[in-house]
Amino acid sequence: MSPRNVLFLMTDQHRVDTLGCYGNPLVRTPALDALAAEGTRFDRFYTPTAICTPARASLATGLHPFRHGLLVNPERNGGSRDELDDSQPMFATRLMEHGYRVGHVGKWHIGRERGPESYGLDGEHLPGALNPFHHPSYTKWLQDEGFPPFAVREPVFGTAANGTGRGHLIAGRLQQPAEATLEAFLTERTLELLDRYAAGWKASGTPFMLSCHWYGPHLPYLIPDAYYDLYDPESVPLPASMAETFAGKPDVQRRYCEYWSSDDFDAAAWRKLIAVYWGYVTMIDHQVGRLLDALRSHGLWDDTAVVFTADHGEFTGAHRLNDKGPAMYEDIYRVPALVRVPGAPAQVSDDFATLIDLNPTLLDLAGVPVPEGCDGESLLPLLHGEPAAEGTRDQVVAEFHGHHFPYSQRMIRDRRHKLVFNPESVHELYDLETDPHELHNVYESPAYAGVRRGLTDRLYRELLRRGDPAYTWMSYMSDIGGGRAPDVDGVAAEVS
């Protein structure tokens, strides 16, 4: 297969249920819905961990977080690595070694100091976890275009649980037109690179991979009035999991609810916040449409694969929580994923896949060999309509290492059940068929004893296969049939 161009689009902290193509009848996302209609929509797509830096590092390296070592965001570092090791090459580097031009615009957040230019990519490092409203490049662009500077009115804050007053900023009205937002700025920079890459493709056949990573719809939701008021709060349904009581669950979830002052907002306030979040999604969808239109106008639609996904989801009131954190619910682990490959069928995939799988998929698309040791598996056969081998994509395992404070968790999820292993607390087991909103922890229920043991055994075996050190705790502290413990060399042995 000849080398193929790639346009890679990524959002941050994006809930699956905010897109029309995933069943939301109210949110307007025409660009992404059209992309889904022409490509593959993955319905069981997951992040390897619901934290920005480790998730993005896993996408870039094709490695599980515990292997690449960037376990938390640098801003909240609990003692793990701050930068990738030089022995862990990114897929972008391999593409460049095979003649690709590679550009990156927008959020990077893979480490603390190094940006895309540090790895030879075309692009500027915009550091940090949140929209860099005061970055010199953005402020200069505003001045050059005659746009007003960044300013917010009517900010919405939570309340600090320790009684010190103001808590986290959640939302606010951005005093700029939509054309002046940072999202529009990032799109403009991407369009500039696309112009250059399209010219190179036409002149010499030089393939490219171009990424645009928007910071939204990550909170705080700071957007113009036109999008802030786009959706009527009265039409917004509250998440069913707002009925959360935290009964029989790790106490850290209740503490996290207090940390984000989630209960300080009444039903009307939550409906407005969710409506604003939806407006943010629609604003980004408009920018997606601009890039897809430009791809068509350059005559590249039939020569370019388009990928859209997110690094992880967001609670936005679900389970009486906000942001993301020490709870492995579907709200933050299941993410949207749309992939259009020219010539491949339009379809919906029910197979499990993760961000890590996109790493070898992009290399596969380009005809570049996937390096040994890559933890992902190419999705290209699935994208072309081939069925997954039996038993290969019937579960997903994810990990978590902390956010704001160190906290370790592991999760296994199959087509019906989910087990969350919490070393410091009670474990969790959910029957997603009878309890899709994950409100009832049935880990201790005698009726689920067989399911519990089966999932625990499968999680243990998978962690052991990966070399994830978490298996050592499970060896002695989990309900594993037959009993297992590591031998003196650190290799697990079954004990009859």
Residue pairs with C-beta under 8 A, 6 or more apart in sequence:
1 367
2 367
3 98
3 99
3 100
3 207
3 366
3 367
4 207
4 303
4 304
4 305
4 341
4 342
4 365
4 366
5 197
5 201
5 207
5 208
5 209
5 210
5 300
5 303
5 304
5 305
6 208
6 209
6 210
6 304
6 305
6 306
6 307
6 362
6 365
6 366
7 194
7 209
7 210
7 211
7 212
7 291
7 292
7 295
7 304
7 305
7 306
7 307
8 209
8 210
8 211
8 212
8 307
8 362
9 211
9 212
9 213
9 288
9 291
9 306
9 307
9 308
9 309
10 106
10 107
10 211
10 212
10 213
10 214
10 308
10 309
10 310
10 311
11 213
11 214
11 216
11 217
11 284
11 308
11 309
11 310
11 311
12 52
12 107
12 213
12 214
12 215
12 216
12 217
12 218
12 310
12 311
13 52
13 216
13 217
13 218
13 219
13 310
13 311
13 312
13 313
13 314
13 323
13 324
14 217
14 281
14 310
14 313
14 314
14 335
14 336
15 277
15 313
15 314
15 316
15 331
16 22
16 313
16 334
16 335
16 336
17 23
17 24
18 24
18 27
18 29
18 217
18 277
18 278
18 281
19 27
19 29
19 32
19 33
19 36
19 281
19 336
20 27
20 28
20 29
20 30
20 32
20 33
21 29
21 32
21 33
21 36
21 37
21 41
21 338
22 41
22 43
22 336
26 231
26 235
26 236
26 278
27 231
27 278
27 281
27 282
28 282
28 285
29 281
29 282
29 285
30 285
30 289
31 285
31 286
31 288
31 289
31 292
32 285
32 288
32 308
32 336
32 338
34 292
35 288
35 292
35 306
35 308
35 338
35 340
36 338
37 346
38 340
38 346
39 306
39 338
39 339
39 340
39 341
39 344
39 346
39 383
40 338
40 339
40 340
40 341
40 344
40 345
40 346
40 347
40 348
40 349
40 382
40 383
41 337
41 338
41 347
41 348
41 349
42 337
42 338
42 339
42 349
42 351
42 353
43 348
43 349
43 350
44 334
44 349
44 350
44 351
44 352
44 353
44 396
45 309
45 334
45 335
45 336
45 337
45 352
45 353
45 354
46 333
46 334
46 335
46 352
46 353
46 354
46 355
46 396
46 398
46 413
47 55
47 310
47 311
47 312
47 313
47 332
47 333
47 335
47 354
47 355
47 398
48 54
48 55
48 58
48 64
48 65
48 354
48 355
48 356
48 398
48 399
49 55
49 58
49 65
49 312
49 398
49 399
49 400
49 401
50 312
50 313
50 324
50 328
50 332
50 333
50 398
50 400
51 72
51 73
51 312
51 324
51 400
51 401
51 403
52 73
52 107
52 109
52 129
52 311
52 312
53 70
53 72
53 73
53 74
53 109
53 110
53 111
54 65
54 68
54 70
54 71
54 72
54 401
55 65
55 311
55 312
55 355
56 108
56 109
56 110
56 311
57 63
57 65
57 68
57 70
57 84
57 110
57 111
58 64
58 65
58 68
58 355
58 356
58 359
58 375
59 311
59 355
59 356
59 358
59 359
60 84
60 90
60 91
60 92
60 110
60 359
61 68
61 84
61 88
61 89
61 90
61 91
61 359
62 91
62 356
62 359
62 360
62 370
62 371
62 374
62 375
62 376
63 88
63 356
63 373
63 374
63 375
64 356
64 375
64 399
64 466
64 468
65 71
65 399
65 401
66 399
66 401
66 466
66 468
66 469
66 470
67 375
67 466
67 467
68 81
68 84
68 85
68 88
69 80
69 81
69 84
69 85
70 80
70 81
70 82
70 83
70 84
70 110
70 111
71 78
71 80
71 81
71 401
71 402
72 78
72 80
72 401
72 402
72 403
72 406
73 109
73 129
73 403
74 82
74 111
74 112
75 128
75 129
76 402
76 403
76 404
76 405
78 401
78 402
78 405
78 406
79 406
80 401
82 111
82 112
82 113
83 111
83 112
83 113
83 114
84 90
84 110
84 111
84 114
89 371
90 119
91 359
91 360
91 362
91 363
92 102
92 104
92 119
92 120
92 121
92 209
93 119
93 120
94 363
94 368
94 371
95 102
95 209
95 362
95 363
95 366
95 368
96 102
96 120
96 121
98 366
98 367
98 368
99 206
99 207
100 206
100 207
100 208
100 209
100 366
101 122
101 197
101 200
101 206
101 207
101 208
101 209
102 120
102 121
102 122
102 208
102 209
102 210
103 116
103 121
103 122
103 123
103 190
103 193
103 197
103 208
103 209
103 210
103 211
104 116
104 121
104 122
104 123
104 211
104 213
105 123
105 124
105 186
105 189
105 190
105 193
105 210
105 211
105 212
105 213
106 126
106 186
106 189
106 190
106 211
106 212
106 213
106 214
106 215
107 126
107 213
107 214
107 215
108 115
108 116
108 125
108 126
108 127
108 213
109 127
109 128
109 129
112 127
113 127
114 125
115 123
115 124
115 125
115 126
115 127
116 122
116 123
116 124
116 125
117 123
117 124
117 125
118 125
122 193
123 193
124 137
124 189
126 132
126 135
126 137
129 218
130 215
130 218
130 220
131 182
131 215
131 216
131 218
131 222
132 138
132 182
132 215
133 150
133 182
133 222
134 150
138 182
138 185
139 149
139 150
141 147
141 185
141 188
142 148
142 149
142 150
142 180
145 180
147 176
147 177
147 179
147 180
148 175
148 176
148 180
150 174
150 176
151 174
151 175
151 176
152 172
152 173
152 174
152 175
152 222
153 172
153 173
153 175
154 172
154 173
155 169
155 171
155 172
155 220
156 169
156 170
156 171
156 172
156 220
156 273
157 166
157 167
157 168
157 169
157 170
158 166
158 167
158 168
158 170
158 260
158 261
158 262
158 264
158 265
158 322
159 165
159 166
159 167
159 261
159 264
160 166
160 167
160 261
161 167
161 258
161 259
161 261
167 260
167 261
167 264
168 219
168 220
168 260
168 261
168 322
168 323
169 219
169 220
170 219
170 220
170 221
170 273
170 322
171 219
171 220
171 221
171 222
171 228
171 273
171 276
172 220
172 221
172 222
173 222
173 223
173 224
173 225
173 228
174 181
174 222
174 223
174 224
174 228
175 224
176 224
177 224
177 226
178 184
178 224
178 226
178 227
178 283
178 286
181 223
181 224
181 283
182 215
183 214
183 215
183 216
183 283
183 284
183 287
184 287
186 212
186 213
186 214
186 287
187 212
187 287
187 290
187 291
190 210
190 212
190 291
191 290
191 291
191 294
193 210
194 210
194 291
194 294
194 295
194 298
195 298
197 206
197 208
197 210
198 298
198 299
198 300
200 206
200 208
201 207
201 208
201 300
201 303
202 299
207 366
209 362
209 366
212 291
214 284
214 287
216 223
216 280
216 281
216 283
216 284
217 277
217 280
217 281
217 284
217 314
218 314
219 277
219 314
219 316
219 322
219 323
221 228
221 273
221 276
221 277
221 279
221 280
223 276
223 279
223 280
223 283
224 283
227 276
227 279
227 280
227 282
227 283
228 276
228 279
229 279
230 275
230 278
230 279
230 282
231 275
231 278
231 279
232 275
233 268
233 271
233 272
233 274
233 275
234 271
236 271
236 272
236 274
236 275
236 278
238 267
238 270
238 271
238 274
238 317
239 316
239 317
239 318
239 319
239 331
239 437
240 437
240 439
241 318
241 319
241 320
241 329
241 331
241 437
241 438
241 439
242 270
242 317
242 318
242 319
242 320
243 437
243 439
244 319
244 320
244 321
244 439
245 439
246 253
246 254
246 257
246 320
247 441
248 426
248 440
248 441
248 443
248 444
249 426
249 428
249 441
250 326
250 327
250 422
250 424
250 425
250 426
250 428
251 425
252 326
252 327
252 407
252 425
253 319
253 321
253 326
253 327
256 321
256 325
256 326
256 327
257 263
257 319
257 320
257 321
259 404
260 321
260 322
260 323
262 317
262 320
262 321
262 322
263 320
265 273
265 317
270 317
273 316
273 317
274 316
274 317
277 314
277 316
288 308
292 306
295 301
295 304
295 306
301 342
302 342
303 342
304 342
305 339
305 340
305 341
305 342
305 365
306 338
306 339
306 340
307 337
307 338
307 339
307 340
307 358
307 362
308 336
308 337
308 338
308 339
309 335
309 336
309 337
309 338
309 355
309 358
310 335
310 336
311 335
311 355
312 324
312 332
312 333
312 335
313 324
313 330
313 331
313 332
313 333
313 334
313 335
314 322
314 323
314 324
314 331
314 332
315 321
315 322
315 323
315 324
315 325
315 329
315 331
315 332
316 322
316 331
318 329
318 331
319 327
319 329
319 331
319 438
321 327
324 332
324 403
325 403
325 404
326 400
326 402
326 403
326 407
326 409
328 398
328 400
328 409
328 411
328 418
328 420
328 428
329 438
330 432
330 438
333 398
333 411
333 413
335 355
337 353
337 358
339 361
339 379
339 383
341 365
341 380
341 383
341 384
344 383
344 384
344 385
345 384
345 385
347 385
349 382
351 382
351 388
351 393
351 394
352 393
352 394
352 395
352 396
352 413
353 379
353 382
353 393
353 396
354 376
354 396
354 398
356 375
356 376
357 376
357 377
357 378
357 379
358 376
358 379
359 374
359 376
360 370
360 374
360 376
360 377
360 378
361 376
361 378
361 379
361 380
361 383
363 369
363 370
363 378
364 370
364 378
364 380
365 380
370 378
375 466
377 392
381 388
382 388
394 414
394 415
395 412
395 413
395 414
395 415
395 458
396 412
396 413
397 410
397 411
397 412
397 413
397 459
397 462
397 463
397 466
398 410
398 411
398 413
399 409
399 410
399 411
399 468
399 470
400 407
400 408
400 409
400 410
400 411
401 407
401 408
402 408
407 424
408 423
408 424
408 470
409 420
409 421
409 422
409 423
410 420
410 421
410 459
410 463
410 468
410 470
411 418
411 419
411 420
411 421
411 459
412 418
412 419
412 455
412 458
412 459
412 462
413 419
413 432
414 455
416 431
416 432
416 433
417 429
417 430
417 431
417 432
417 451
417 455
418 428
418 429
418 430
418 432
418 438
419 427
419 428
419 429
419 443
419 452
419 455
419 456
419 459
420 427
420 428
420 429
421 427
421 456
421 459
421 470
421 474
421 478
422 428
423 470
423 473
423 477
426 441
426 443
427 443
427 478
428 441
428 443
429 441
429 442
429 443
429 445
429 448
429 451
429 452
429 455
430 438
430 440
430 441
430 442
431 440
431 442
431 448
431 451
432 438
435 442
442 448
443 452
452 479
453 479
453 480
453 481
456 474
456 478
456 479
456 480
457 480
457 481
459 474
460 471
460 474
460 475
460 478
460 480
460 484
463 470
463 471
463 474
464 471
464 492
471 492
472 486
472 490
474 480
475 484
475 485
475 486
475 492
476 485
482 494
482 495
482 496
483 494
483 495
483 496
484 492
484 493
484 494
484 495
485 492
485 493
485 495
486 492
486 493
487 493
